[in-house]
Amino acid sequence: MNIITREELNKKLGENSLTLVEVLGEDYYRKFHLPGAINVPLGDDFDERIESAVPDKSRPVVVYCQNKDCDASPKAAERLDKLGYEEVYDYEAGKDDWREAGLPVES
């Protein structure tokens, strides 16, 4: 697993070269999420849901949660590594950091 910064993520989003995954529950996702993000909550069925949502394990995947205090995205990144995804990133600063920087969000 690799850490990705806000600046790096913003650049990669512009290239449309990755899948962005919010790993928080659906209620959090509905409040606001990063542009283009899909919601695959970390839970008992995470492995099955992520493999269905992102079947191409060679495609870069970025996971994120609320902020640096949230441990869901590092756990999700670890699961992705174990599932054989080749390029996994954790945006550990999370969606609070993104919004506080004034970048666009969706709801």
Biopython code that builds the backbone (N, CA, C, O; Angstrom):
import numpy as np
from Bio.PDB.StructureBuilder import StructureBuilder

atoms = [
    (1, "MET", "N", (0.829, -1.182, 0.000)),
    (1, "MET", "CA", (0.000, 0.000, 0.000)),
    (1, "MET", "C", (0.875, 1.247, 0.000)),
    (1, "MET", "O", (1.916, 1.297, 0.655)),
    (2, "ASN", "N", (0.434, 2.238, -0.740)),
    (2, "ASN", "CA", (1.142, 3.507, -0.817)),
    (2, "ASN", "C", (0.237, 4.612, -0.295)),
    (2, "ASN", "O", (-0.988, 4.507, -0.349)),
    (3, "ILE", "N", (0.848, 5.657, 0.203)),
    (3, "ILE", "CA", (0.104, 6.847, 0.625)),
    (3, "ILE", "C", (0.072, 7.807, -0.557)),
    (3, "ILE", "O", (1.072, 7.966, -1.256)),
    (4, "ILE", "N", (-1.075, 8.450, -0.784)),
    (4, "ILE", "CA", (-1.189, 9.440, -1.842)),
    (4, "ILE", "C", (-1.615, 10.768, -1.213)),
    (4, "ILE", "O", (-2.480, 10.803, -0.338)),
    (5, "THR", "N", (-1.002, 11.843, -1.665)),
    (5, "THR", "CA", (-1.333, 13.166, -1.138)),
    (5, "THR", "C", (-2.525, 13.749, -1.899)),
    (5, "THR", "O", (-2.922, 13.248, -2.952)),
    (6, "ARG", "N", (-3.072, 14.800, -1.344)),
    (6, "ARG", "CA", (-4.186, 15.492, -1.998)),
    (6, "ARG", "C", (-3.784, 15.977, -3.378)),
    (6, "ARG", "O", (-4.549, 15.837, -4.333)),
    (7, "GLU", "N", (-2.597, 16.544, -3.493)),
    (7, "GLU", "CA", (-2.124, 17.073, -4.768)),
    (7, "GLU", "C", (-1.975, 15.963, -5.807)),
    (7, "GLU", "O", (-2.387, 16.117, -6.957)),
    (8, "GLU", "N", (-1.379, 14.844, -5.390)),
    (8, "GLU", "CA", (-1.207, 13.714, -6.305)),
    (8, "GLU", "C", (-2.559, 13.147, -6.741)),
    (8, "GLU", "O", (-2.762, 12.823, -7.911)),
    (9, "LEU", "N", (-3.473, 13.033, -5.787)),
    (9, "LEU", "CA", (-4.790, 12.497, -6.100)),
    (9, "LEU", "C", (-5.543, 13.418, -7.052)),
    (9, "LEU", "O", (-6.164, 12.950, -8.006)),
    (10, "ASN", "N", (-5.493, 14.708, -6.801)),
    (10, "ASN", "CA", (-6.181, 15.677, -7.661)),
    (10, "ASN", "C", (-5.666, 15.575, -9.099)),
    (10, "ASN", "O", (-6.445, 15.638, -10.050)),
    (11, "LYS", "N", (-4.369, 15.420, -9.246)),
    (11, "LYS", "CA", (-3.776, 15.284, -10.587)),
    (11, "LYS", "C", (-4.241, 13.989, -11.261)),
    (11, "LYS", "O", (-4.623, 13.996, -12.431)),
    (12, "LYS", "N", (-4.206, 12.878, -10.516)),
    (12, "LYS", "CA", (-4.602, 11.593, -11.085)),
    (12, "LYS", "C", (-6.089, 11.558, -11.435)),
    (12, "LYS", "O", (-6.483, 10.916, -12.408)),
    (13, "LEU", "N", (-6.911, 12.242, -10.648)),
    (13, "LEU", "CA", (-8.343, 12.292, -10.964)),
    (13, "LEU", "C", (-8.575, 12.963, -12.309)),
    (13, "LEU", "O", (-9.470, 12.575, -13.060)),
    (14, "GLY", "N", (-7.776, 13.956, -12.603)),
    (14, "GLY", "CA", (-7.886, 14.636, -13.885)),
    (14, "GLY", "C", (-7.514, 13.743, -15.056)),
    (14, "GLY", "O", (-7.966, 13.964, -16.179)),
    (15, "GLU", "N", (-6.694, 12.742, -14.798)),
    (15, "GLU", "CA", (-6.263, 11.812, -15.850)),
    (15, "GLU", "C", (-7.227, 10.634, -16.005)),
    (15, "GLU", "O", (-7.113, 9.859, -16.955)),
    (16, "ASN", "N", (-8.180, 10.500, -15.067)),
    (16, "ASN", "CA", (-9.150, 9.403, -15.082)),
    (16, "ASN", "C", (-8.456, 8.044, -15.177)),
    (16, "ASN", "O", (-8.884, 7.170, -15.931)),
    (17, "SER", "N", (-7.387, 7.878, -14.409)),
    (17, "SER", "CA", (-6.578, 6.662, -14.518)),
    (17, "SER", "C", (-6.670, 5.774, -13.287)),
    (17, "SER", "O", (-5.818, 4.910, -13.085)),
    (18, "LEU", "N", (-7.702, 5.976, -12.454)),
    (18, "LEU", "CA", (-7.804, 5.193, -11.238)),
    (18, "LEU", "C", (-9.261, 5.035, -10.838)),
    (18, "LEU", "O", (-10.147, 5.703, -11.371)),
    (19, "THR", "N", (-9.488, 4.139, -9.890)),
    (19, "THR", "CA", (-10.800, 3.997, -9.272)),
    (19, "THR", "C", (-10.687, 4.522, -7.855)),
    (19, "THR", "O", (-9.804, 4.116, -7.099)),
    (20, "LEU", "N", (-11.588, 5.428, -7.500)),
    (20, "LEU", "CA", (-11.601, 6.076, -6.194)),
    (20, "LEU", "C", (-12.723, 5.461, -5.368)),
    (20, "LEU", "O", (-13.872, 5.419, -5.806)),
    (21, "VAL", "N", (-12.384, 4.983, -4.167)),
    (21, "VAL", "CA", (-13.334, 4.239, -3.348)),
    (21, "VAL", "C", (-13.423, 4.834, -1.949)),
    (21, "VAL", "O", (-12.435, 4.881, -1.216)),
    (22, "GLU", "N", (-14.626, 5.290, -1.590)),
    (22, "GLU", "CA", (-14.873, 5.685, -0.200)),
    (22, "GLU", "C", (-15.281, 4.437, 0.558)),
    (22, "GLU", "O", (-16.188, 3.722, 0.134)),
    (23, "VAL", "N", (-14.617, 4.167, 1.682)),
    (23, "VAL", "CA", (-14.855, 2.936, 2.418)),
    (23, "VAL", "C", (-15.703, 3.149, 3.675)),
    (23, "VAL", "O", (-15.855, 2.238, 4.490)),
    (24, "LEU", "N", (-16.247, 4.348, 3.824)),
    (24, "LEU", "CA", (-17.163, 4.622, 4.928)),
    (24, "LEU", "C", (-18.555, 4.103, 4.575)),
    (24, "LEU", "O", (-18.820, 3.741, 3.429)),
    (25, "GLY", "N", (-19.439, 4.072, 5.570)),
    (25, "GLY", "CA", (-20.808, 3.634, 5.350)),
    (25, "GLY", "C", (-21.564, 4.556, 4.401)),
    (25, "GLY", "O", (-21.140, 5.678, 4.123)),
    (26, "GLU", "N", (-22.685, 4.055, 3.918)),
    (26, "GLU", "CA", (-23.467, 4.768, 2.913)),
    (26, "GLU", "C", (-23.941, 6.144, 3.388)),
    (26, "GLU", "O", (-23.994, 7.082, 2.593)),
    (27, "ASP", "N", (-24.283, 6.275, 4.663)),
    (27, "ASP", "CA", (-24.742, 7.574, 5.177)),
    (27, "ASP", "C", (-23.656, 8.638, 5.041)),
    (27, "ASP", "O", (-23.939, 9.774, 4.661)),
    (28, "TYR", "N", (-22.433, 8.274, 5.348)),
    (28, "TYR", "CA", (-21.309, 9.208, 5.215)),
    (28, "TYR", "C", (-21.075, 9.558, 3.749)),
    (28, "TYR", "O", (-20.820, 10.713, 3.408)),
    (29, "TYR", "N", (-21.163, 8.564, 2.903)),
    (29, "TYR", "CA", (-20.976, 8.763, 1.463)),
    (29, "TYR", "C", (-22.031, 9.729, 0.916)),
    (29, "TYR", "O", (-21.721, 10.610, 0.114)),
    (30, "ARG", "N", (-23.261, 9.555, 1.353)),
    (30, "ARG", "CA", (-24.350, 10.417, 0.864)),
    (30, "ARG", "C", (-24.178, 11.876, 1.282)),
    (30, "ARG", "O", (-24.558, 12.784, 0.542)),
    (31, "LYS", "N", (-23.609, 12.102, 2.461)),
    (31, "LYS", "CA", (-23.410, 13.490, 2.925)),
    (31, "LYS", "C", (-22.536, 14.240, 1.933)),
    (31, "LYS", "O", (-22.909, 15.313, 1.458)),
    (32, "PHE", "N", (-21.392, 13.688, 1.626)),
    (32, "PHE", "CA", (-20.521, 14.197, 0.556)),
    (32, "PHE", "C", (-19.406, 13.204, 0.320)),
    (32, "PHE", "O", (-18.996, 12.473, 1.221)),
    (33, "HIS", "N", (-18.922, 13.194, -0.914)),
    (33, "HIS", "CA", (-17.809, 12.320, -1.287)),
    (33, "HIS", "C", (-16.989, 13.000, -2.377)),
    (33, "HIS", "O", (-17.421, 13.981, -2.983)),
    (34, "LEU", "N", (-15.815, 12.465, -2.609)),
    (34, "LEU", "CA", (-14.946, 13.015, -3.643)),
    (34, "LEU", "C", (-15.548, 12.745, -5.018)),
    (34, "LEU", "O", (-16.246, 11.749, -5.206)),
    (35, "PRO", "N", (-15.282, 13.626, -5.978)),
    (35, "PRO", "CA", (-15.866, 13.471, -7.317)),
    (35, "PRO", "C", (-15.524, 12.122, -7.956)),
    (35, "PRO", "O", (-14.361, 11.727, -8.031)),
    (36, "GLY", "N", (-16.559, 11.436, -8.408)),
    (36, "GLY", "CA", (-16.367, 10.173, -9.098)),
    (36, "GLY", "C", (-16.154, 8.966, -8.208)),
    (36, "GLY", "O", (-15.987, 7.852, -8.704)),
    (37, "ALA", "N", (-16.157, 9.173, -6.895)),
    (37, "ALA", "CA", (-15.914, 8.056, -5.980)),
    (37, "ALA", "C", (-17.090, 7.087, -5.958)),
    (37, "ALA", "O", (-18.250, 7.483, -6.072)),
    (38, "ILE", "N", (-16.761, 5.815, -5.810)),
    (38, "ILE", "CA", (-17.781, 4.805, -5.562)),
    (38, "ILE", "C", (-17.751, 4.472, -4.079)),
    (38, "ILE", "O", (-16.769, 4.755, -3.392)),
    (39, "ASN", "N", (-18.827, 3.872, -3.588)),
    (39, "ASN", "CA", (-18.920, 3.551, -2.166)),
    (39, "ASN", "C", (-18.899, 2.042, -1.974)),
    (39, "ASN", "O", (-19.815, 1.330, -2.387)),
    (40, "VAL", "N", (-17.828, 1.572, -1.335)),
    (40, "VAL", "CA", (-17.725, 0.170, -0.948)),
    (40, "VAL", "C", (-17.315, 0.169, 0.527)),
    (40, "VAL", "O", (-16.127, 0.186, 0.850)),
    (41, "PRO", "N", (-18.325, 0.148, 1.427)),
    (41, "PRO", "CA", (-18.009, 0.228, 2.856)),
    (41, "PRO", "C", (-17.172, -0.949, 3.337)),
    (41, "PRO", "O", (-17.355, -2.087, 2.906)),
    (42, "LEU", "N", (-16.256, -0.645, 4.233)),
    (42, "LEU", "CA", (-15.449, -1.691, 4.849)),
    (42, "LEU", "C", (-16.345, -2.476, 5.797)),
    (42, "LEU", "O", (-16.905, -1.915, 6.739)),
    (43, "GLY", "N", (-16.477, -3.751, 5.550)),
    (43, "GLY", "CA", (-17.328, -4.600, 6.374)),
    (43, "GLY", "C", (-17.073, -6.053, 6.033)),
    (43, "GLY", "O", (-16.114, -6.384, 5.335)),
    (44, "ASP", "N", (-17.943, -6.914, 6.533)),
    (44, "ASP", "CA", (-17.769, -8.356, 6.346)),
    (44, "ASP", "C", (-17.748, -8.766, 4.876)),
    (44, "ASP", "O", (-17.050, -9.708, 4.501)),
    (45, "ASP", "N", (-18.512, -8.061, 4.044)),
    (45, "ASP", "CA", (-18.595, -8.434, 2.628)),
    (45, "ASP", "C", (-17.724, -7.553, 1.725)),
    (45, "ASP", "O", (-17.930, -7.505, 0.513)),
    (46, "PHE", "N", (-16.754, -6.858, 2.322)),
    (46, "PHE", "CA", (-15.914, -5.936, 1.552)),
    (46, "PHE", "C", (-15.210, -6.630, 0.391)),
    (46, "PHE", "O", (-15.206, -6.114, -0.726)),
    (47, "ASP", "N", (-14.616, -7.793, 0.643)),
    (47, "ASP", "CA", (-13.840, -8.484, -0.394)),
    (47, "ASP", "C", (-14.702, -8.752, -1.634)),
    (47, "ASP", "O", (-14.294, -8.452, -2.756)),
    (48, "GLU", "N", (-15.877, -9.309, -1.425)),
    (48, "GLU", "CA", (-16.760, -9.624, -2.543)),
    (48, "GLU", "C", (-17.218, -8.354, -3.262)),
    (48, "GLU", "O", (-17.252, -8.307, -4.492)),
    (49, "ARG", "N", (-17.570, -7.331, -2.487)),
    (49, "ARG", "CA", (-18.083, -6.098, -3.083)),
    (49, "ARG", "C", (-17.011, -5.359, -3.875)),
    (49, "ARG", "O", (-17.295, -4.814, -4.942)),
    (50, "ILE", "N", (-15.781, -5.334, -3.364)),
    (50, "ILE", "CA", (-14.729, -4.604, -4.073)),
    (50, "ILE", "C", (-14.343, -5.360, -5.346)),
    (50, "ILE", "O", (-14.070, -4.737, -6.372)),
    (51, "GLU", "N", (-14.318, -6.687, -5.294)),
    (51, "GLU", "CA", (-13.978, -7.455, -6.499)),
    (51, "GLU", "C", (-15.057, -7.316, -7.565)),
    (51, "GLU", "O", (-14.763, -7.386, -8.758)),
    (52, "SER", "N", (-16.291, -7.121, -7.147)),
    (52, "SER", "CA", (-17.376, -6.886, -8.099)),
    (52, "SER", "C", (-17.293, -5.469, -8.670)),
    (52, "SER", "O", (-17.493, -5.265, -9.867)),
    (53, "ALA", "N", (-16.999, -4.494, -7.810)),
    (53, "ALA", "CA", (-16.942, -3.089, -8.234)),
    (53, "ALA", "C", (-15.695, -2.779, -9.055)),
    (53, "ALA", "O", (-15.742, -1.952, -9.967)),
    (54, "VAL", "N", (-14.577, -3.438, -8.737)),
    (54, "VAL", "CA", (-13.297, -3.193, -9.415)),
    (54, "VAL", "C", (-12.696, -4.544, -9.805)),
    (54, "VAL", "O", (-11.782, -5.037, -9.144)),
    (55, "PRO", "N", (-13.214, -5.142, -10.885)),
    (55, "PRO", "CA", (-12.723, -6.476, -11.261)),
    (55, "PRO", "C", (-11.301, -6.493, -11.819)),
    (55, "PRO", "O", (-10.628, -7.522, -11.756)),
    (56, "ASP", "N", (-10.836, -5.369, -12.363)),
    (56, "ASP", "CA", (-9.495, -5.296, -12.956)),
    (56, "ASP", "C", (-8.477, -4.994, -11.863)),
    (56, "ASP", "O", (-8.350, -3.849, -11.431)),
    (57, "LYS", "N", (-7.761, -6.005, -11.419)),
    (57, "LYS", "CA", (-6.821, -5.841, -10.305)),
    (57, "LYS", "C", (-5.542, -5.108, -10.703)),
    (57, "LYS", "O", (-4.712, -4.803, -9.848)),
    (58, "SER", "N", (-5.380, -4.826, -11.991)),
    (58, "SER", "CA", (-4.212, -4.043, -12.413)),
    (58, "SER", "C", (-4.526, -2.537, -12.428)),
    (58, "SER", "O", (-3.618, -1.717, -12.562)),
    (59, "ARG", "N", (-5.805, -2.178, -12.292)),
    (59, "ARG", "CA", (-6.193, -0.761, -12.291)),
    (59, "ARG", "C", (-5.852, -0.156, -10.924)),
    (59, "ARG", "O", (-6.170, -0.749, -9.893)),
    (60, "PRO", "N", (-5.210, 1.014, -10.905)),
    (60, "PRO", "CA", (-4.919, 1.665, -9.626)),
    (60, "PRO", "C", (-6.211, 1.958, -8.850)),
    (60, "PRO", "O", (-7.213, 2.390, -9.418)),
    (61, "VAL", "N", (-6.157, 1.712, -7.545)),
    (61, "VAL", "CA", (-7.291, 1.953, -6.663)),
    (61, "VAL", "C", (-6.832, 2.855, -5.522)),
    (61, "VAL", "O", (-5.814, 2.597, -4.881)),
    (62, "VAL", "N", (-7.604, 3.924, -5.278)),
    (62, "VAL", "CA", (-7.347, 4.804, -4.147)),
    (62, "VAL", "C", (-8.517, 4.666, -3.184)),
    (62, "VAL", "O", (-9.671, 4.840, -3.575)),
    (63, "VAL", "N", (-8.222, 4.352, -1.926)),
    (63, "VAL", "CA", (-9.245, 4.283, -0.893)),
    (63, "VAL", "C", (-9.078, 5.476, 0.040)),
    (63, "VAL", "O", (-7.977, 5.993, 0.232)),
    (64, "TYR", "N", (-10.207, 5.900, 0.617)),
    (64, "TYR", "CA", (-10.151, 6.996, 1.588)),
    (64, "TYR", "C", (-11.312, 6.870, 2.556)),
    (64, "TYR", "O", (-12.306, 6.196, 2.284)),
    (65, "CYS", "N", (-11.162, 7.538, 3.694)),
    (65, "CYS", "CA", (-12.263, 7.626, 4.643)),
    (65, "CYS", "C", (-12.384, 9.079, 5.102)),
    (65, "CYS", "O", (-12.189, 9.984, 4.290)),
    (66, "GLN", "N", (-12.696, 9.332, 6.360)),
    (66, "GLN", "CA", (-13.018, 10.690, 6.800)),
    (66, "GLN", "C", (-11.787, 11.576, 6.971)),
    (66, "GLN", "O", (-11.730, 12.682, 6.433)),
    (67, "ASN", "N", (-10.791, 11.078, 7.731)),
    (67, "ASN", "CA", (-9.620, 11.888, 8.074)),
    (67, "ASN", "C", (-8.499, 10.970, 8.557)),
    (67, "ASN", "O", (-8.631, 9.747, 8.513)),
    (68, "LYS", "N", (-7.404, 11.560, 9.013)),
    (68, "LYS", "CA", (-6.249, 10.759, 9.441)),
    (68, "LYS", "C", (-6.554, 9.887, 10.656)),
    (68, "LYS", "O", (-5.894, 8.869, 10.867)),
    (69, "ASP", "N", (-7.546, 10.273, 11.456)),
    (69, "ASP", "CA", (-7.900, 9.489, 12.636)),
    (69, "ASP", "C", (-8.731, 8.255, 12.297)),
    (69, "ASP", "O", (-8.874, 7.354, 13.123)),
    (70, "CYS", "N", (-9.271, 8.216, 11.097)),
    (70, "CYS", "CA", (-10.113, 7.106, 10.650)),
    (70, "CYS", "C", (-9.216, 5.958, 10.195)),
    (70, "CYS", "O", (-8.307, 6.158, 9.389)),
    (71, "ASP", "N", (-9.472, 4.757, 10.712)),
    (71, "ASP", "CA", (-8.613, 3.624, 10.340)),
    (71, "ASP", "C", (-9.224, 2.722, 9.271)),
    (71, "ASP", "O", (-8.668, 1.666, 8.969)),
    (72, "ALA", "N", (-10.356, 3.119, 8.695)),
    (72, "ALA", "CA", (-11.017, 2.275, 7.696)),
    (72, "ALA", "C", (-10.218, 2.175, 6.397)),
    (72, "ALA", "O", (-10.114, 1.091, 5.824)),
    (73, "SER", "N", (-9.656, 3.281, 5.929)),
    (73, "SER", "CA", (-8.952, 3.212, 4.643)),
    (73, "SER", "C", (-7.650, 2.419, 4.728)),
    (73, "SER", "O", (-7.362, 1.671, 3.794)),
    (74, "PRO", "N", (-6.846, 2.534, 5.781)),
    (74, "PRO", "CA", (-5.668, 1.660, 5.837)),
    (74, "PRO", "C", (-6.051, 0.179, 5.883)),
    (74, "PRO", "O", (-5.375, -0.659, 5.285)),
    (75, "LYS", "N", (-7.129, -0.139, 6.589)),
    (75, "LYS", "CA", (-7.586, -1.534, 6.653)),
    (75, "LYS", "C", (-8.067, -1.996, 5.283)),
    (75, "LYS", "O", (-7.786, -3.121, 4.871)),
    (76, "ALA", "N", (-8.796, -1.127, 4.574)),
    (76, "ALA", "CA", (-9.276, -1.474, 3.234)),
    (76, "ALA", "C", (-8.098, -1.666, 2.277)),
    (76, "ALA", "O", (-8.092, -2.595, 1.470)),
    (77, "ALA", "N", (-7.110, -0.789, 2.370)),
    (77, "ALA", "CA", (-5.929, -0.906, 1.512)),
    (77, "ALA", "C", (-5.208, -2.230, 1.763)),
    (77, "ALA", "O", (-4.743, -2.879, 0.826)),
    (78, "GLU", "N", (-5.120, -2.620, 3.013)),
    (78, "GLU", "CA", (-4.494, -3.899, 3.356)),
    (78, "GLU", "C", (-5.277, -5.063, 2.751)),
    (78, "GLU", "O", (-4.685, -6.013, 2.239)),
    (79, "ARG", "N", (-6.612, -4.989, 2.811)),
    (79, "ARG", "CA", (-7.456, -6.038, 2.212)),
    (79, "ARG", "C", (-7.211, -6.106, 0.699)),
    (79, "ARG", "O", (-7.089, -7.194, 0.135)),
    (80, "LEU", "N", (-7.141, -4.948, 0.052)),
    (80, "LEU", "CA", (-6.905, -4.916, -1.397)),
    (80, "LEU", "C", (-5.562, -5.550, -1.742)),
    (80, "LEU", "O", (-5.459, -6.310, -2.704)),
    (81, "ASP", "N", (-4.536, -5.237, -0.957)),
    (81, "ASP", "CA", (-3.221, -5.854, -1.169)),
    (81, "ASP", "C", (-3.329, -7.379, -1.092)),
    (81, "ASP", "O", (-2.800, -8.088, -1.948)),
    (82, "LYS", "N", (-4.011, -7.873, -0.071)),
    (82, "LYS", "CA", (-4.152, -9.322, 0.123)),
    (82, "LYS", "C", (-4.976, -9.962, -0.985)),
    (82, "LYS", "O", (-4.786, -11.138, -1.298)),
    (83, "LEU", "N", (-5.888, -9.201, -1.581)),
    (83, "LEU", "CA", (-6.720, -9.715, -2.669)),
    (83, "LEU", "C", (-5.981, -9.714, -4.012)),
    (83, "LEU", "O", (-6.487, -10.237, -5.005)),
    (84, "GLY", "N", (-4.791, -9.125, -4.032)),
    (84, "GLY", "CA", (-3.993, -9.156, -5.247)),
    (84, "GLY", "C", (-4.078, -7.918, -6.125)),
    (84, "GLY", "O", (-3.620, -7.940, -7.267)),
    (85, "TYR", "N", (-4.659, -6.835, -5.608)),
    (85, "TYR", "CA", (-4.656, -5.589, -6.388)),
    (85, "TYR", "C", (-3.226, -5.089, -6.466)),
    (85, "TYR", "O", (-2.502, -5.079, -5.470)),
    (86, "GLU", "N", (-2.828, -4.672, -7.663)),
    (86, "GLU", "CA", (-1.419, -4.378, -7.925)),
    (86, "GLU", "C", (-0.983, -2.978, -7.520)),
    (86, "GLU", "O", (0.184, -2.766, -7.189)),
    (87, "GLU", "N", (-1.908, -2.015, -7.540)),
    (87, "GLU", "CA", (-1.537, -0.625, -7.269)),
    (87, "GLU", "C", (-2.592, -0.013, -6.353)),
    (87, "GLU", "O", (-3.631, 0.463, -6.812)),
    (88, "VAL", "N", (-2.309, -0.034, -5.044)),
    (88, "VAL", "CA", (-3.257, 0.418, -4.029)),
    (88, "VAL", "C", (-2.694, 1.639, -3.317)),
    (88, "VAL", "O", (-1.537, 1.656, -2.897)),
    (89, "TYR", "N", (-3.535, 2.659, -3.190)),
    (89, "TYR", "CA", (-3.149, 3.894, -2.508)),
    (89, "TYR", "C", (-4.159, 4.215, -1.418)),
    (89, "TYR", "O", (-5.352, 3.942, -1.555)),
    (90, "ASP", "N", (-3.665, 4.794, -0.341)),
    (90, "ASP", "CA", (-4.525, 5.286, 0.733)),
    (90, "ASP", "C", (-4.392, 6.808, 0.777)),
    (90, "ASP", "O", (-3.308, 7.343, 1.010)),
    (91, "TYR", "N", (-5.499, 7.486, 0.552)),
    (91, "TYR", "CA", (-5.530, 8.940, 0.753)),
    (91, "TYR", "C", (-5.867, 9.135, 2.224)),
    (91, "TYR", "O", (-7.019, 9.363, 2.595)),
    (92, "GLU", "N", (-4.822, 9.037, 3.059)),
    (92, "GLU", "CA", (-5.013, 8.973, 4.496)),
    (92, "GLU", "C", (-5.559, 10.261, 5.100)),
    (92, "GLU", "O", (-6.166, 10.216, 6.170)),
    (93, "ALA", "N", (-5.366, 11.395, 4.457)),
    (93, "ALA", "CA", (-5.900, 12.646, 4.987)),
    (93, "ALA", "C", (-7.418, 12.688, 4.888)),
    (93, "ALA", "O", (-8.075, 13.383, 5.663)),
    (94, "GLY", "N", (-7.972, 11.950, 3.944)),
    (94, "GLY", "CA", (-9.410, 11.769, 3.865)),
    (94, "GLY", "C", (-10.201, 12.925, 3.296)),
    (94, "GLY", "O", (-9.664, 13.958, 2.896)),
    (95, "LYS", "N", (-11.518, 12.701, 3.280)),
    (95, "LYS", "CA", (-12.385, 13.657, 2.607)),
    (95, "LYS", "C", (-12.510, 14.983, 3.343)),
    (95, "LYS", "O", (-12.843, 15.995, 2.725)),
    (96, "ASP", "N", (-12.249, 15.004, 4.654)),
    (96, "ASP", "CA", (-12.245, 16.294, 5.358)),
    (96, "ASP", "C", (-11.140, 17.195, 4.812)),
    (96, "ASP", "O", (-11.354, 18.387, 4.592)),
    (97, "ASP", "N", (-9.965, 16.620, 4.596)),
    (97, "ASP", "CA", (-8.830, 17.368, 4.045)),
    (97, "ASP", "C", (-9.170, 17.908, 2.657)),
    (97, "ASP", "O", (-8.860, 19.056, 2.341)),
    (98, "TRP", "N", (-9.797, 17.091, 1.844)),
    (98, "TRP", "CA", (-10.169, 17.471, 0.476)),
    (98, "TRP", "C", (-11.107, 18.678, 0.503)),
    (98, "TRP", "O", (-10.885, 19.665, -0.197)),
    (99, "ARG", "N", (-12.153, 18.584, 1.319)),
    (99, "ARG", "CA", (-13.146, 19.663, 1.388)),
    (99, "ARG", "C", (-12.545, 20.926, 1.996)),
    (99, "ARG", "O", (-12.820, 22.029, 1.522)),
    (100, "GLU", "N", (-11.729, 20.782, 3.038)),
    (100, "GLU", "CA", (-11.106, 21.947, 3.672)),
    (100, "GLU", "C", (-10.183, 22.681, 2.712)),
    (100, "GLU", "O", (-9.954, 23.880, 2.870)),
    (101, "ALA", "N", (-9.649, 21.975, 1.717)),
    (101, "ALA", "CA", (-8.782, 22.603, 0.704)),
    (101, "ALA", "C", (-9.608, 23.329, -0.357)),
    (101, "ALA", "O", (-9.052, 23.949, -1.263)),
    (102, "GLY", "N", (-10.942, 23.251, -0.242)),
    (102, "GLY", "CA", (-11.796, 23.953, -1.200)),
    (102, "GLY", "C", (-11.991, 23.223, -2.507)),
    (102, "GLY", "O", (-12.450, 23.807, -3.489)),
    (103, "LEU", "N", (-11.641, 21.938, -2.527)),
    (103, "LEU", "CA", (-11.804, 21.162, -3.760)),
    (103, "LEU", "C", (-13.257, 20.667, -3.855)),
    (103, "LEU", "O", (-13.944, 20.547, -2.841)),
    (104, "PRO", "N", (-13.708, 20.384, -5.068)),
    (104, "PRO", "CA", (-15.112, 20.014, -5.251)),
    (104, "PRO", "C", (-15.457, 18.662, -4.635)),
    (104, "PRO", "O", (-14.648, 17.735, -4.627)),
    (105, "VAL", "N", (-16.685, 18.578, -4.118)),
    (105, "VAL", "CA", (-17.229, 17.329, -3.607)),
    (105, "VAL", "C", (-18.598, 17.106, -4.228)),
    (105, "VAL", "O", (-19.202, 18.023, -4.785)),
    (106, "GLU", "N", (-19.068, 15.894, -4.126)),
    (106, "GLU", "CA", (-20.398, 15.544, -4.629)),
    (106, "GLU", "C", (-21.243, 15.050, -3.461)),
    (106, "GLU", "O", (-20.720, 14.572, -2.454)),
    (107, "SER", "N", (-22.548, 15.172, -3.613)),
    (107, "SER", "CA", (-23.443, 14.638, -2.572)),
    (107, "SER", "C", (-24.683, 14.067, -3.215)),
    (107, "SER", "O", (-25.566, 13.567, -2.518)),
]
sb = StructureBuilder()
sb.init_structure("model")
sb.init_model(0)
sb.init_chain("A")
sb.init_seg("    ")
for serial, (resi, resn, name, xyz) in enumerate(atoms, 1):
    if name == "N":
        sb.init_residue(resn, " ", resi, " ")
    sb.init_atom(name, np.array(xyz, "f"), 0.0, 1.0, " ", f" {name:<3s}", serial, name[0])
structure = sb.get_structure()
